[in-house]
């Protein structure tokens, strides 16, 4: 595909995203916000899970930290969520650094890192459910203010749509910047061969800590957004292991090596979940979940590296074959 054609497709895609709320459909707008939020959290997870190669099941801890910190400060002290979200992000970063200091220095990787983060998320849920100032097991209800910019509340869903769209763009740009930077090269090295990267002087633990902290920061900001969008924080839904899996699946299905992978995965899985729930949820109990599972299994079996990564690999293979063919033709002509 030529460069002008790619730019044209990007421009058309951007216009479609900007103009989507003009469709004037409540279902379309609600689904779009849900898909964008899923893409956002998948991108946030991909910073540690994809770029750093550490399979975290504890990002719900950071989502909860962002949601509960901003919600608690707003409910108890009237502090604007615009400030509370950064307090929650700071708490999430501090938690990520503490968890990383304990796990990375003990050389916990792969399944062991996933198990530790999952256990910590379960512990966080139990802790929150026993704290009355946070609503305990009933959850935290955020007072309704109508359209109030200081309270981060808007009667128009279009505002929430553009808000989460901007957040997706920001975290995608951060991922691109990291991949093009020196730390991106080091992350590639330690993900492919950690011992070799350590041997040539790559600060393995420092790189992992940075990516874990960034992942925590963006996850927490997303937690505040969702808390202000729904105006309710449920500890079971926030910290559950199933929620952690929901947020990492789009990155795995879409691909972890390119910023568009988690977005494509979120688009596919989000639309499948919402449409199947709308079409079959009230007719056959569990059918929507069955369809979702079948789609996940089919994609994983057919495209094991992720949809976007698979297309990129095929394109690179075609280009390599074309280059090899051109060299062979040039050698034949020279002979």
C-alpha positions in Angstrom: 0.0 0.0 0.0 1.4 3.4 -1.0 2.1 6.1 1.6 -0.7 8.5 0.2 -3.2 5.7 0.5 -2.2 5.0 4.0 -2.6 8.7 4.9 -6.0 8.7 3.3 -7.1 5.7 5.3 -5.8 7.3 8.5 -7.6 10.6 7.7 -10.9 8.8 7.0 -10.6 6.8 10.2 -10.0 9.9 12.2 -13.0 11.6 10.6 -15.1 8.6 11.4 -14.1 8.6 15.1 -14.7 12.4 15.4 -18.0 12.2 13.7 -19.4 9.0 15.3 -21.5 10.8 18.0 -23.4 12.6 15.2 -25.1 9.2 14.4 -27.4 10.2 17.3 -27.8 6.6 18.6 -27.6 5.9 22.3 -26.6 2.3 21.7 -23.8 3.2 19.3 -22.4 5.9 21.6 -22.6 3.7 24.7 -20.9 0.8 22.9 -18.2 3.2 21.5 -17.4 4.5 24.9 -17.2 0.9 26.3 -14.9 -0.2 23.4 -12.7 2.8 23.8 -12.3 2.2 27.5 -11.5 -1.4 26.8 -8.9 -0.3 24.3 -7.4 2.2 26.7 -7.0 -0.3 29.5 -5.6 -2.8 27.1 -3.0 -0.3 25.9 -2.2 0.5 29.5 -1.7 -3.2 30.3 0.4 -3.6 27.1 3.1 -1.3 28.5 4.0 -3.9 31.0 2.5 -7.1 29.4 3.5 -6.5 25.8 6.5 -4.2 25.8 8.2 -5.4 28.9 6.9 -9.0 28.6 5.6 -9.3 32.2 2.2 -10.9 32.4 0.4 -8.9 35.0 -3.0 -9.9 36.4 -2.9 -7.1 38.9 -3.7 -4.0 36.9 -7.1 -3.9 38.5 -5.3 -2.8 41.7 -4.3 0.4 39.9 -7.7 0.9 38.3 -9.2 0.6 41.8 -6.6 3.0 43.3 -7.5 5.6 40.7 -11.3 5.1 41.0 -11.4 4.9 44.8 -8.9 7.7 45.5 -10.7 10.3 43.3 -14.1 9.1 44.4 -13.2 9.2 48.1 -11.7 12.6 47.9 -14.7 13.9 46.0 -17.4 12.4 48.3 -15.7 13.1 51.6 -13.9 16.4 51.0 -15.4 17.8 47.8 -12.0 17.7 46.0 -12.4 17.8 42.2 -11.8 14.5 40.4 -9.5 16.5 38.1 -7.2 16.7 41.1 -8.2 13.4 42.6 -7.3 11.4 39.5 -3.7 12.5 39.8 -3.7 11.6 43.5 -5.0 8.2 42.5 -2.4 7.9 39.8 0.4 8.8 42.3 -0.9 6.1 44.6 -1.0 3.6 41.8 2.6 4.4 40.8 3.7 4.0 44.4 2.0 0.6 44.6 3.5 -0.5 41.3 7.0 0.5 42.5 6.5 -1.4 45.7 5.2 -4.5 44.0 7.9 -4.3 41.3 10.6 -3.9 43.9 9.5 -7.1 45.6 8.8 -9.2 42.5 11.4 -8.1 40.0 14.3 -8.3 42.5 13.2 -11.8 43.5 13.3 -12.7 39.8 9.6 -13.5 39.6 8.7 -13.7 35.9 6.0 -15.2 33.7 3.5 -17.4 35.6 5.0 -16.5 39.0 4.6 -12.8 38.4 1.0 -13.3 37.2 0.2 -15.4 40.3 1.6 -12.8 42.7 -0.2 -9.9 41.0 -3.5 -11.8 40.9 -3.2 -12.6 44.6 -2.5 -9.0 45.4 -5.6 -7.9 43.5 -7.7 -10.4 45.5 -6.2 -9.0 48.7 -7.0 -5.4 47.6 -10.6 -6.4 47.0 -10.9 -7.9 50.5 -9.3 -4.8 52.0 -11.6 -2.4 50.3 -14.7 -4.4 51.1 -13.9 -4.0 54.8 -13.2 -0.2 54.7 -16.5 1.6 55.5 -15.2 5.0 54.3 -14.8 3.4 50.8 -18.4 2.0 50.9 -17.2 -1.4 52.1 -18.8 -4.3 50.1 -21.7 -2.1 49.0 -19.5 0.1 46.9 -19.0 3.8 46.7 -21.8 6.0 45.3 -20.7 9.3 43.8 -23.1 12.1 44.1 -24.8 13.3 40.9 -24.1 16.9 40.0 -25.6 17.1 36.5 -23.3 19.0 34.2 -20.5 20.1 36.4 -17.0 20.5 34.9 -15.3 20.7 38.3 -17.0 17.4 39.3 -16.1 15.8 35.9 -19.8 15.1 35.3 -21.6 15.7 32.1 -25.2 15.0 31.0 -24.0 14.6 27.4 -22.4 11.3 26.7 -20.6 12.9 23.7 -18.3 14.6 26.2 -17.3 11.2 27.8 -16.8 9.8 24.3 -14.3 12.5 23.3 -12.7 12.3 26.7 -11.9 8.6 26.5 -11.0 9.0 22.8 -8.4 11.6 23.8 -7.1 9.2 26.5 -6.7 6.4 24.0 -4.7 8.7 21.7 -2.4 9.8 24.5 -1.5 6.3 25.7 -1.0 5.1 22.1 1.4 8.0 21.5 3.2 7.1 24.7 3.6 3.5 23.5 4.9 4.7 20.1 7.4 7.1 21.8 8.7 4.3 24.0 9.2 1.9 21.1 11.2 4.5 19.2 13.3 5.4 22.2 16.4 3.9 23.7 14.3 2.2 26.4 12.3 0.5 23.7 15.4 -1.1 22.3 16.4 -2.3 25.8 12.9 -3.7 26.3 13.2 -5.7 23.1 16.5 -7.0 24.2 15.4 -8.1 27.7 12.1 -9.6 26.4 14.0 -11.7 23.9 16.8 -12.8 26.1 17.0 -11.3 29.6 20.3 -12.8 30.6 22.0 -11.6 27.4 20.5 -8.1 27.9 21.8 -8.1 31.5 25.2 -9.2 30.4 25.6 -6.2 28.0 24.6 -3.8 30.7 20.9 -3.3 30.2 19.3 -2.2 33.6 16.7 -4.9 33.6 14.9 -4.1 36.9 14.9 -0.4 36.2 13.3 -0.8 32.8 10.6 -3.1 34.2 9.9 -0.8 37.1 9.5 2.2 34.7 7.1 0.3 32.5 5.1 -1.1 35.4 4.8 2.4 36.9 3.6 3.8 33.6 1.1 1.0 33.2 -0.2 1.7 36.7 -0.4 5.5 36.0 -2.6 5.1 32.9 -4.7 2.3 34.5 -5.5 4.6 37.4 -6.4 7.5 35.3 -8.8 5.2 33.4 -10.2 4.1 36.7 -11.1 7.7 37.6 -12.8 8.1 34.2 -15.0 5.1 34.6 -15.9 6.0 38.2 -17.1 9.4 37.0 -18.8 8.0 34.0 -20.8 5.4 35.9 -20.9 7.3 39.2 -20.5 4.1 41.2 -17.6 2.0 42.2 -18.2 -1.7 42.9 -15.3 -3.5 44.6 -16.2 -6.9 43.1 -16.3 -5.6 39.6 -13.3 -3.4 40.0 -10.8 -5.9 41.5 -12.1 -9.2 40.1 -9.7 -11.5 38.2 -12.2 -11.8 35.4 -11.9 -8.0 34.9 -8.1 -8.3 34.7 -8.5 -10.9 32.0 -11.0 -8.8 30.1 -8.5 -5.9 29.9 -5.5 -8.0 28.7 -7.4 -10.1 26.1 -7.6 -7.3 23.5 -3.8 -6.9 23.5 -3.3 -10.7 23.2 -6.0 -11.0 20.5 -5.0 -7.9 18.6 -1.2 -8.1 19.1 1.2 -6.6 21.5 4.0 -5.3 19.3 2.1 -2.4 17.6 0.0 0.3 19.2 -3.0 -0.6 17.0 -3.1 -4.2 18.2 -4.9 -3.6 21.5 -7.3 -1.3 19.8 -8.2 -3.8 17.1 -8.6 -6.5 19.8 -10.8 -4.2 21.8 -12.9 -3.4 18.8 -13.4 -7.0 17.9 -14.1 -8.3 21.4 -16.1 -5.3 22.5 -18.4 -5.4 19.5 -18.8 -9.2 19.8 -19.7 -8.9 23.5 -22.2 -6.1 23.1 -23.9 -7.3 20.0 -24.2 -10.9 21.2 -25.5 -9.7 24.5 -28.1 -7.5 22.8 -29.1 -10.2 20.4 -29.1 -13.3 22.5 -28.6 -12.2 26.2 -32.3 -12.3 27.0 -33.1 -15.4 24.9 -30.6 -18.0 26.0 -28.8 -17.7 29.3 -25.0 -17.8 28.8 -25.1 -17.8 24.9 -23.5 -14.3 24.7 -20.5 -15.5 26.8 -20.3 -18.7 24.7 -20.1 -16.7 21.5 -17.4 -14.5 23.1 -15.4 -17.5 24.1 -15.7 -19.1 20.7 -14.4 -15.9 19.0 -11.4 -15.8 21.4 -10.5 -19.5 20.8 -10.9 -19.1 17.0 -8.6 -16.1 16.8 -6.0 -17.6 19.1 -5.9 -20.8 17.1 -5.7 -19.1 13.7 -3.5 -16.1 14.6 -1.3 -17.0 17.5 0.7 -13.8 17.5 -2.3 -11.4 17.4 -4.2 -10.1 14.4 -2.2 -6.9 13.8 1.2 -8.7 14.4 0.2 -11.4 12.1 -0.5 -9.0 9.2 2.7 -7.1 9.9 4.7 -10.4 9.8 3.1 -11.4 6.5 3.8 -8.0 5.0 7.4 -8.1 6.2 7.8 -11.6 4.7 6.4 -10.5 1.4 8.8 -7.5 1.3 11.7 -9.8 2.1 10.7 -12.2 -0.6 10.4 -9.3 -3.1 13.9 -8.0 -2.2 15.4 -11.5 -2.5 13.7 -11.9 -5.9 15.0 -8.5 -7.1 18.5 -9.4 -6.0 18.3 -12.8 -7.7 17.1 -11.1 -11.0 19.9 -8.5 -10.7 22.5 -11.3 -10.2 21.1 -13.2 -13.2 21.3 -10.1 -15.4 24.8 -9.4 -14.3 25.9 -12.9 -15.1 
